[in-house]
Amino acid sequence: MLEHRKFYIDGQWVDPATSRDCKVIDPSTEEPCAVISLGSEADTNAAVAAARRALPGWSETPAEQRIALVAKVLEIYKRRVQEMADVIMMEMGAPRDWALKQQAQAGIDNIQDALDAAQKIEFSHPIGSTPGARIIKQPIGVVGMITPWNWPISQVTLKVFPAMIAGCTMVLKPSEFAPLDAILIAEMIDEAGFPAGVFNLVNGDGAGVGSQLSAHPDVDMISFTGSTRAGKLISKAAAETLKRVSLELGGKGANIVFADAPEGAVRRGARSCFNNTGQSCNAPTRMLVERSIYDEAVEIARETAENTKVGSAHEDGKHIGPLVSGIQYERVQALIEKGVEEGAKLVAGGPGRPEGFNRGYFVRPTVFADVEPGMTIEKQEIFGPVLSMIPFDTEEEAIAIANDTPYGLTNYVQSSDGARRNRLARQLQSGMVEMNYKSRGEGAPFGGIKSSGRAREGGVWGIEEYLEVKSVSDWAAE
């Protein structure tokens, strides 16, 4: 079992102020795979103080030097990518192949994206026709970062490296369910040679270190990815100090499949829902299908679910792994049972573990048909491999059902009609709309609206999240 009890504060690995062990559970086996320490207020204060001391020097460091250090981390990361995949496999149950090619690779992609975006940022530039009028973009200051367990290193890298490039210093609190990837990235940052205090890592839970960062008077900004419930609590805690709050929260994406959808649209949509064992905030968990192809679509989704293999994260091959924790397992089971209770038609999967499993947080890939708008499984984010299918008759009806949710992260459209796609892209209430499973493009920001939060991470927007805009007059020529 791995032991990682120390925190990374002020450029050093240090013991916690008070010993408080927390076991990290391997969700494939339900056995401990590591032990960490949970931080106290003294640890939080020490980390914030280190970030505050480092801020003047780091913020005044030329952007080119900041960018060069981030590029050095990327080199180290590529060399240690297999280590990153191995710890993600253990801590959150991502199968070996998925952990390497998707989870760990996301860290590489995000750092490279930040480096590419950095070349497009003008930290100082003239504005308008008035001589000497200028815009200066400066780091917001000390940032508290709270990251989730479902895409752990992806969210860490989406926050840490854009903030570094912007000139901010930071304190990171990763999820206590999946902290090992953050410890590994701290080792990489240390090896790259960043000045002491620029990056600090304190493990802890939301009620402890998370709340302390949210309310801390010397923290200028909180960047949080997680549940909508927690995001509201963080916003309330941060209000007293009027700090900037950037939230990436839940989702309940609608995947609208028209009769003229490209071949394979239903199968691909179901697979996307089941990927990462359904533990993605942007998963297309509601499939709205035009009635003329609805029965066929239900059959395809059923077949896809039944052909989706479930297995240990430690096994080779293409399959989905377990949910991250016992808490998450019980929550997903309760929602599946709620779907049955409320009268949705269970066509695949259902309650309980898959056949052959009596240990580990494994769930059956599940498909409900004839789900009615307003049912619990249609409204609530399940965060498991559960697909809800709903028929529709008209484009207007599909849009109304898709938008009838408190969330607004990602919606999906499958149609060969370009004019229709454009209409829906404008009318769907979400921060992102993906059509015909095509990429949104390099440098596109990730983020939502409504109860999905309003952050924008990735690309130029991801760096600008951490910048203040200062308007200056009568700037002298340099």
Disulfide bonds with the S-S distance in Angstrom:
none
